[in-house]
Amino acid sequence: MSEGKFNIGKIVNTHGIRGEVKVVRITDFEDRFSSGNTVYLQDNQGEYKPLVIATHRVHKGFDLLQFKGYENINEVEAFKGLMLSIDEDQLTDLEEGAYYYHEIVGCKVFTTDGEELGKVKEILSPGANDVWVVQRINAKDLLIPYIEQVVKEVDNENKIIKIQLMEGMLD
């Protein structure tokens, strides 16, 4: 990711012949894909191209987008596999205790007793709450549910998270 750009989805395929693309969303904010919004397509050289969303709909768990000026499959075929991003000034203020994924990924995770467990490598959103995947050294990944009983402190500035281990978490 470039400075000031934040990934919100990945184009995984085209859909139909009228220029729609199928996007796997990596944002909790569906309104990022509203008609008229500008998103940025990062090409294989790392360059960003602004695209204006013409239409958005959800189909079988994917976001289907069509961009203004792109009205057939041949024009969007090259977009497959590329990331969609937004500018930093498009970020929304979050309520207290809520975090953007980019603020959590990369944080070191410690127990409340001070034992270092590893770093958050990704975030899963399976349902009621997010699950933070912690990459451990010489051990299998640790799955941490983002709930009050487990996550005790998040220090964004120092990229440190303190958790209270629950029984069986390290098994």
KEMARTI-378734 format. One record per residue (C-alpha): residue in one letter; x, y, z; residue number from 1. Coordinates in Angstrom, 3 decimals. Each point is the difference from the previous one (the first is absolute). Example, Ala and Ser with C-alpha at 12.3 -4.5 7.8 and 13.67 -1.06 7.14 Angstrom:
<pts>
> a 12.300 -4.500 7.800 1 .
> s 1.370 3.440 -0.660 2 .
</pts>
This chain:
<pts>
> m 0.000 0.000 0.000 1 .
> s 1.205 3.460 -0.806 2 .
> e 0.174 2.755 2.593 3 .
> g -3.457 1.497 0.415 4 .
> k -1.838 -2.823 -1.828 5 .
> f -2.019 -2.719 1.720 6 .
> n -1.195 -3.212 -1.646 7 .
> i -3.750 -0.571 0.047 8 .
> g -0.391 -2.921 -2.390 9 .
> k 1.524 -2.275 -2.594 10 .
> i -1.401 -0.522 -3.482 11 .
> v -0.167 -3.770 -0.439 12 .
> n -1.840 -0.293 -3.298 13 .
> t -2.242 1.604 -2.569 14 .
> h -3.773 -0.535 0.099 15 .
> g -2.074 -0.081 -3.154 16 .
> i 0.873 1.882 -3.174 17 .
> r -0.926 3.566 1.011 18 .
> g 3.188 0.859 1.898 19 .
> e -0.914 -1.045 3.539 20 .
> v 2.754 -1.323 2.244 21 .
> k -0.328 -2.378 2.943 22 .
> v 1.656 1.368 3.156 23 .
> v 0.938 -1.699 3.269 24 .
> r -0.584 2.721 2.570 25 .
> i 2.599 0.646 2.721 26 .
> t -1.841 2.872 1.640 27 .
> d -2.921 0.083 2.404 28 .
> f -1.417 3.050 -1.758 29 .
> e -2.295 -0.988 -2.867 30 .
> d -0.557 3.688 -0.797 31 .
> r 3.595 0.170 -1.311 32 .
> f -1.477 -1.595 -3.143 33 .
> s -2.863 2.488 -0.454 34 .
> s -0.652 1.377 -3.488 35 .
> g 1.988 3.173 -0.622 36 .
> n 2.832 -0.858 2.423 37 .
> t 3.571 0.008 -1.261 38 .
> v 2.230 -2.989 0.686 39 .
> y 3.546 -0.643 -1.178 40 .
> l 1.114 -3.023 -1.988 41 .
> q 3.611 -0.978 0.681 42 .
> d 1.610 -1.493 -3.098 43 .
> n 2.874 -2.486 -0.087 44 .
> q 2.532 2.861 -0.100 45 .
> g -1.382 1.488 3.226 46 .
> e -1.650 2.944 -1.750 47 .
> y -3.461 1.131 1.110 48 .
> k -2.772 0.745 -2.488 49 .
> p -3.144 1.795 1.235 50 .
> l -3.293 -1.695 -0.901 51 .
> v -3.491 1.340 0.661 52 .
> i -2.571 -2.601 1.011 53 .
> a -3.001 0.021 -2.334 54 .
> t -1.962 -2.864 1.604 55 .
> h 0.280 -2.284 3.009 56 .
> r -1.940 -3.079 1.002 57 .
> v 0.614 -3.058 2.153 58 .
> h -0.315 -3.425 -1.608 59 .
> k 0.802 -3.344 1.679 60 .
> g 2.204 1.634 2.645 61 .
> f 2.039 2.088 -2.443 62 .
> d -0.195 3.702 -0.787 63 .
> l -0.630 0.552 -3.693 64 .
> l 1.246 3.362 -1.259 65 .
> q -0.154 1.764 -3.314 66 .
> f 2.178 3.050 -0.583 67 .
> k -0.921 3.088 -2.031 68 .
> g 1.477 -0.245 -3.472 69 .
> y 0.461 -3.789 0.192 70 .
> e -3.008 -1.651 -1.568 71 .
> n 1.216 -3.298 -1.367 72 .
> i 1.933 -3.021 1.187 73 .
> n 3.014 0.691 -2.243 74 .
> e 0.660 3.326 1.751 75 .
> v 0.114 -1.545 3.501 76 .
> e 1.571 -3.400 -0.720 77 .
> a 3.451 1.366 0.965 78 .
> f -1.333 1.071 3.428 79 .
> k -0.184 -3.608 1.259 80 .
> g 2.253 -0.587 3.007 81 .
> l 0.522 3.715 0.698 82 .
> m -0.759 1.863 3.241 83 .
> l -2.441 2.862 0.505 84 .
> s 1.027 2.708 2.461 85 .
> i -1.187 3.279 1.447 86 .
> d 1.893 3.120 1.054 87 .
> e 0.742 0.694 3.645 88 .
> d -2.415 2.950 -0.063 89 .
> q -2.820 -2.418 -0.903 90 .
> l 0.374 -1.876 3.307 91 .
> t -2.882 0.357 2.434 92 .
> d 0.460 0.867 3.682 93 .
> l -0.652 -3.094 2.085 94 .
> e -1.652 -0.292 3.371 95 .
> e 2.183 -0.721 3.022 96 .
> g 1.204 -3.618 0.130 97 .
> a -0.336 -0.452 -3.780 98 .
> y 3.050 -0.228 -2.252 99 .
> y 0.851 -0.146 -3.664 100 .
> y 1.631 -3.241 -1.099 101 .
> h 3.213 1.843 -0.957 102 .
> e 0.274 1.221 3.608 103 .
> i -0.089 -3.553 1.382 104 .
> v 1.942 -2.027 -2.573 105 .
> g 3.677 0.074 0.956 106 .
> c -0.571 0.626 3.712 107 .
> k 1.965 -2.109 2.486 108 .
> v -2.208 -2.027 2.314 109 .
> f 0.841 -0.533 3.678 110 .
> t -1.825 -1.744 2.825 111 .
> t -0.986 2.097 3.006 112 .
> d 2.952 -1.734 1.712 113 .
> g 2.408 1.476 -2.568 114 .
> e 0.675 -3.123 -2.092 115 .
> e 0.437 0.829 -3.702 116 .
> l -2.191 -2.222 -2.170 117 .
> g 0.709 1.335 -3.514 118 .
> k -1.348 2.531 -2.528 119 .
> v -3.464 0.431 -1.476 120 .
> k 0.313 -1.093 -3.644 121 .
> e -3.636 0.214 -1.114 122 .
> i -3.566 0.528 1.164 123 .
> l -2.880 -2.359 -0.713 124 .
> s -3.658 1.040 0.128 125 .
> p -1.908 -3.269 0.406 126 .
> g -3.076 1.371 1.741 127 .
> a -0.850 1.648 3.305 128 .
> n 3.528 1.281 0.671 129 .
> d 3.314 0.271 -1.814 130 .
> v 2.746 -2.536 0.618 131 .
> w 3.605 1.196 0.028 132 .
> v 2.513 -2.527 -1.371 133 .
> v 3.296 0.195 1.883 134 .
> q 3.077 -1.436 -1.682 135 .
> r 2.094 -1.684 2.674 136 .
> i 3.648 -0.988 -0.121 137 .
> n 0.442 -3.784 -0.282 138 .
> a -3.668 -0.640 0.790 139 .
> k -3.267 -0.098 -1.886 140 .
> d -1.969 3.216 -0.439 141 .
> l -2.058 1.201 2.955 142 .
> l -3.588 1.108 -0.569 143 .
> i -1.116 2.827 2.269 144 .
> p -3.670 0.951 0.115 145 .
> y -0.399 3.783 0.167 146 .
> i -2.142 0.021 3.132 147 .
> e 0.244 1.900 3.299 148 .
> q 0.894 -3.090 2.018 149 .
> v 3.112 -0.637 -2.118 150 .
> v 1.298 3.280 -1.474 151 .
> k 0.895 2.167 2.972 152 .
> e 2.041 2.817 -1.558 153 .
> v 0.820 1.307 -3.476 154 .
> d 2.851 2.512 -0.257 155 .
> n -0.037 1.143 -3.645 156 .
> e 2.834 2.427 0.417 157 .
> n 2.433 -2.676 1.196 158 .
> k -1.648 -2.845 -1.986 159 .
> i -0.580 -2.095 3.150 160 .
> i -3.026 -2.080 0.982 161 .
> k -0.479 -1.602 3.413 162 .
> i -2.298 -2.980 0.357 163 .
> q -1.340 -2.199 2.788 164 .
> l 0.412 -3.621 -1.042 165 .
> m -3.098 -2.148 0.284 166 .
> e 0.220 -3.687 0.842 167 .
> g 1.043 -2.032 -3.032 168 .
> m 1.086 2.931 -2.184 169 .
> l 3.576 -1.235 -0.316 170 .
> d -0.964 -3.626 -0.689 171 .
</pts>
